[in-house]
């Protein structure tokens, strides 16, 4: 009984984590539809931050490293453009 509860609870958590990842994907895709480069970079940074959290929770290091790199590049470009 307790073991069954644990697996059901774990499944619900994983579903929420996956939804979080899909939300991050949606934000990144929407950011590429924006014409204003500053707004694109800001929205993409938000999406990448979500992916960093998602990758950290799921233990997927390449996702974390890639998105941290993109965040740093966008932040640098935003800083240089002001």
C-alpha positions as CSV (number, residue, x, y, z in Angstrom):
1,X,0.0,0.0,0.0
2,X,2.7,2.5,0.9
3,X,4.9,1.4,-2.0
4,X,1.9,1.9,-4.4
5,X,1.4,5.4,-2.9
6,X,5.1,6.2,-3.5
7,X,5.0,5.2,-7.1
8,X,1.8,7.2,-7.8
9,X,3.3,10.2,-6.1
10,X,6.6,9.8,-8.0
11,X,4.6,9.6,-11.3
12,X,2.8,12.8,-10.6
13,X,6.0,14.6,-9.7
14,X,7.6,13.5,-13.0
15,X,4.6,14.6,-14.9
16,X,4.8,18.1,-13.4
17,X,8.6,18.2,-14.1
18,X,7.9,17.2,-17.7
19,X,5.2,19.9,-18.0
20,X,7.8,22.4,-16.7
21,X,10.2,21.3,-19.4
22,X,7.5,21.7,-22.1
23,X,6.7,25.1,-20.8
24,X,10.3,26.1,-21.1
25,X,10.3,24.8,-24.7
26,X,7.2,26.8,-25.5
27,X,8.8,30.0,-24.2
28,X,12.0,29.4,-26.2
29,X,10.0,28.8,-29.4
30,X,7.9,31.9,-28.9
31,X,11.0,33.9,-28.3
32,X,12.2,33.1,-31.8
33,X,9.0,34.6,-33.3
34,X,9.8,38.0,-31.8
35,X,11.4,40.6,-34.2
36,X,12.8,42.9,-31.5
37,X,16.2,41.3,-30.6
38,X,16.2,42.7,-27.1
39,X,12.8,41.2,-26.3
40,X,13.9,37.9,-28.0
41,X,17.0,37.7,-25.8
42,X,15.1,38.4,-22.6
43,X,12.4,35.9,-23.3
44,X,14.9,33.3,-24.4
45,X,16.9,33.9,-21.1
46,X,13.7,33.1,-19.2
47,X,13.1,29.9,-21.2
48,X,16.7,28.9,-20.7
49,X,16.4,29.5,-16.9
50,X,13.5,27.1,-16.9
51,X,15.5,24.6,-18.8
52,X,18.4,24.9,-16.3
53,X,16.0,24.1,-13.4
54,X,14.4,21.3,-15.5
55,X,17.9,19.8,-16.3
56,X,19.0,20.1,-12.8
57,X,16.0,18.3,-11.4
58,X,16.2,15.6,-14.0
59,X,20.0,15.3,-13.6
60,X,20.7,16.0,-17.3
61,X,24.0,17.9,-17.3
62,X,24.2,18.6,-21.0
63,X,20.9,20.5,-20.8
64,X,22.1,22.6,-17.9
65,X,25.5,23.4,-19.5
66,X,24.0,24.3,-22.9
67,X,21.4,26.6,-21.4
68,X,23.7,28.3,-19.0
69,X,26.0,29.0,-22.0
70,X,23.1,30.5,-23.9
71,X,22.1,32.6,-20.9
72,X,25.7,33.9,-20.6
73,X,25.8,34.8,-24.3
74,X,22.5,36.6,-24.3
75,X,23.4,38.4,-21.1
76,X,26.7,39.6,-22.6
77,X,25.0,40.7,-25.8
78,X,22.3,42.6,-23.8
79,X,25.0,44.3,-21.7
80,X,27.0,45.3,-24.8
81,X,24.0,46.7,-26.6
82,X,23.2,49.2,-23.8
